[in-house]
Amino acid sequence: THSWDRETIQLIQTLIPKETVLFIADAKINFDSFRNGMTATVNSKTIITVNPDTREASLLFSYAKEVSETGGLDEDEKTEDSITDVYTVSQLKQKAQDDQDVFFGITYSFISKLDLDSSVSKVIRTRCTRCKFLVTEEMQSCSNPLCQGRDQGFSSTTAFDLLVDFTDHTGTLHTCSLKSPVAEKTLGCTVKEFTRLTDDERTTMKWKFLLERCKIYVKVILPSNTMRTKIRVVVLACSLADPGEVKQHMSALQQRL
């Protein structure tokens, strides 16, 4: 949606991203060749209601919040080759406090929590293919009332959905998101192969990475509300680090301090 109306612009600037539902009536819909898609234009006839007190608005907010917090909307805009900045854990946390936008970086840290041998439901999750809502394997339909595919054939995807901790000499990043396909590449196995492993085999896989220094590419997502202090970290790539490379970058980081 775009508008050149000063009053509307001022209203939009007061809204909190991921915290607000808008009901917009009488907006003009046109194809925008510059954006290569449909856009809505606000004019003098347009009525905008902020956080309308309706069942549909409540359902939409709950759905968007659930999918956003569980990473269903994550999109990784950068490739590994384009990410070059190296940080310690404390530097990542400090930059998250200072910056106003999502940022990317590399950290050479130890994996201090990796619960591969816990309940499978904490390692692997199933989502509706269409709306990304979390579902259980036993369900034959999506429970999201706003899912556009509810009247069609139900389909779901099962993938790794792990929360891991990374630690270095400056601190710990808790509950970082490690999902498929990054998790599959990191662990060296598919979801189907993982479900066939015995408990002992999962524990062996866990200790292959636990307390090992890794090279981790991350995307740091800032809190959507200034009242929240917790950042969210998404792992874009993770592999055991080369000792020589670690020494080189750690020396450079020490010189910057």
C-alpha positions in Angstrom: 0.0 0.0 0.0 1.3 3.5 -0.8 0.0 7.0 -0.3 1.1 10.6 -0.8 -1.5 11.9 1.8 0.3 13.5 4.7 -2.3 12.5 7.3 -2.1 8.8 6.2 1.7 8.9 6.2 1.8 10.3 9.7 -0.6 7.5 10.8 1.4 4.8 9.2 4.6 6.1 10.9 3.1 5.5 14.3 2.2 1.9 13.7 4.4 -0.9 15.1 5.5 -3.6 12.6 4.2 -7.1 13.4 2.0 -5.6 16.2 -0.8 -4.0 14.2 -3.8 -5.2 12.1 -5.3 -2.8 9.6 -8.7 -2.9 8.0 -8.6 -0.8 4.8 -11.8 0.1 2.9 -12.0 1.8 -0.5 -8.4 1.5 -1.5 -7.6 1.6 -5.2 -5.9 -1.6 -6.5 -3.7 -1.3 -9.6 -0.9 -3.3 -11.2 2.4 -1.5 -10.5 4.9 -2.2 -13.3 7.8 -0.8 -11.3 7.1 -3.2 -8.4 5.9 -5.9 -10.8 2.8 -6.6 -8.7 -0.5 -5.4 -7.4 -0.5 -2.4 -5.1 -3.1 -0.5 -3.1 -3.3 3.3 -3.2 -4.9 5.3 -0.5 -7.1 8.3 -1.5 -9.6 10.6 0.1 -12.3 7.9 0.1 -10.2 5.4 1.9 -11.0 4.5 5.5 -8.3 2.9 7.7 -9.2 1.2 10.9 -6.3 0.3 13.2 -6.7 -3.0 15.2 -10.4 -3.5 14.5 -12.3 -5.3 17.2 -13.4 -8.2 15.1 -13.0 -12.0 15.2 -11.3 -11.9 11.8 -8.7 -9.4 12.9 -8.0 -11.3 16.1 -7.5 -14.5 14.1 -5.3 -12.8 11.7 -3.1 -11.3 14.4 -2.8 -14.6 16.3 -1.9 -16.4 13.1 0.7 -13.9 12.0 2.2 -13.8 15.5 2.5 -17.6 15.7 4.0 -18.0 12.3 6.4 -15.1 12.8 7.6 -16.3 16.2 8.2 -19.8 15.0 10.1 -18.7 11.9 7.5 -19.6 9.3 8.0 -16.3 7.6 11.8 -16.2 7.6 13.4 -15.4 4.3 17.2 -15.5 4.0 18.0 -12.6 1.7 21.8 -13.1 1.7 24.1 -15.8 0.6 27.1 -17.0 2.5 29.5 -15.4 0.1 28.0 -12.0 0.7 28.3 -12.2 4.5 31.8 -11.2 5.6 31.5 -9.4 9.0 32.8 -11.4 11.9 31.5 -10.9 15.5 31.9 -12.2 18.9 28.7 -13.1 20.7 28.8 -9.9 22.8 29.4 -7.8 19.6 26.3 -9.4 18.0 24.2 -8.5 21.1 25.6 -5.0 21.2 24.9 -4.4 17.5 21.4 -5.7 17.9 20.9 -3.0 20.6 22.4 -0.2 18.5 20.9 -1.1 15.1 17.4 -0.5 13.8 17.4 -3.2 11.2 18.1 -6.9 10.5 21.7 -7.6 10.0 24.0 -10.6 9.1 27.3 -11.8 10.4 29.7 -14.7 11.1 30.6 -15.9 14.6 33.1 -18.6 15.5 31.5 -20.1 18.6 30.9 -23.4 20.4 27.6 -25.2 20.2 26.7 -25.3 23.8 23.1 -26.7 23.5 22.0 -29.2 20.8 19.1 -31.4 21.9 19.2 -34.0 19.2 18.5 -36.8 21.6 15.4 -35.2 23.2 11.8 -35.7 22.1 11.5 -35.9 18.3 8.8 -33.2 18.5 11.4 -30.8 19.7 13.7 -31.5 16.7 11.3 -32.0 13.9 8.1 -30.1 13.2 5.3 -30.3 10.6 3.7 -27.3 8.9 0.9 -26.7 6.5 2.4 -26.3 3.1 0.2 -23.3 2.2 0.1 -21.1 5.3 3.1 -22.5 7.3 1.0 -23.0 10.4 2.2 -25.7 12.8 0.3 -28.9 12.7 0.7 -32.4 14.0 1.3 -35.4 11.8 -2.0 -37.0 12.9 -4.0 -34.0 11.7 -5.7 -34.4 8.3 -6.4 -30.7 7.9 -5.0 -27.3 8.8 -6.3 -25.8 12.1 -5.6 -22.3 10.9 -9.1 -20.8 10.2 -7.5 -18.3 7.8 -5.7 -20.9 5.7 -6.7 -20.4 2.1 -6.3 -24.1 1.3 -8.6 -25.4 4.0 -11.2 -26.4 1.4 -8.6 -28.1 -0.7 -6.6 -31.2 -0.2 -4.4 -30.9 2.9 -0.7 -31.1 2.4 2.2 -30.6 4.9 5.9 -30.6 5.1 8.1 -32.0 7.8 11.4 -30.4 8.6 14.1 -29.9 11.2 13.2 -27.1 13.6 15.8 -26.9 16.3 16.7 -24.3 19.0 20.4 -24.2 19.7 22.8 -22.2 21.9 26.1 -20.7 20.7 28.8 -19.7 23.2 32.2 -18.0 23.0 34.5 -16.3 25.5 32.2 -13.3 25.6 28.8 -14.9 26.2 26.0 -17.1 24.9 23.3 -16.7 22.2 20.3 -18.6 23.4 17.6 -20.4 21.4 19.0 -19.7 17.9 16.8 -21.1 15.1 18.4 -24.0 13.1 15.9 -25.2 10.4 15.9 -27.2 7.3 17.6 -27.2 4.8 20.4 -25.7 6.8 20.0 -28.2 9.6 20.1 -31.1 7.1 23.4 -29.8 5.6 24.9 -29.2 9.0 23.9 -32.6 10.5 24.6 -34.5 7.3 21.3 -36.3 7.2 17.7 -35.9 6.0 14.6 -35.7 8.3 13.6 -39.2 7.2 17.1 -40.6 8.0 17.1 -38.9 11.4 13.8 -40.4 12.4 15.3 -43.9 11.8 18.2 -43.3 14.1 18.3 -45.0 17.5 18.7 -42.9 20.7 22.3 -43.9 20.9 22.9 -42.8 17.3 21.3 -39.4 17.9 23.5 -38.9 21.0 26.6 -39.8 18.9 25.5 -37.2 16.3 24.9 -34.6 19.0 28.4 -35.0 20.4 29.9 -34.6 17.0 29.0 -30.9 17.2 28.4 -30.2 20.9 31.2 -28.1 22.5 33.0 -27.9 19.1 34.0 -24.6 17.6 31.9 -23.9 14.6 31.8 -21.3 11.9 28.2 -20.0 12.0 26.5 -17.6 9.6 23.6 -15.8 11.3 20.8 -13.5 10.6 19.9 -11.3 13.6 16.3 -10.2 13.7 15.5 -7.3 16.1 12.5 -7.3 18.4 9.3 -5.9 16.8 8.3 -4.1 20.0 10.6 -1.7 21.9 9.3 -3.2 25.1 10.9 -6.5 24.2 14.6 -7.0 24.7 15.0 -10.5 23.1 16.6 -10.7 19.7 16.0 -13.7 17.4 18.9 -15.4 15.6 18.5 -17.5 12.5 21.3 -19.8 11.5 22.0 -19.6 7.7 24.9 -22.0 7.7 26.9 -23.9 10.3 30.0 -26.2 10.0 32.9 -27.2 12.1 35.5 -24.4 12.0 39.0 -24.6 10.6 41.4 -24.0 13.6 43.7 -21.8 11.4 40.8 -19.7 10.2 39.5 -19.3 13.8 42.9 -18.1 15.0 43.2 -15.6 12.2 39.8 -14.0 12.8 40.1 -14.1 16.6 43.4 -12.2 16.4 41.7 -9.6 14.2 38.8 -9.3 16.6 41.2 -8.8 19.6 42.9 -6.0 17.7 39.6 -4.2 17.1 38.7 -4.3 20.8 
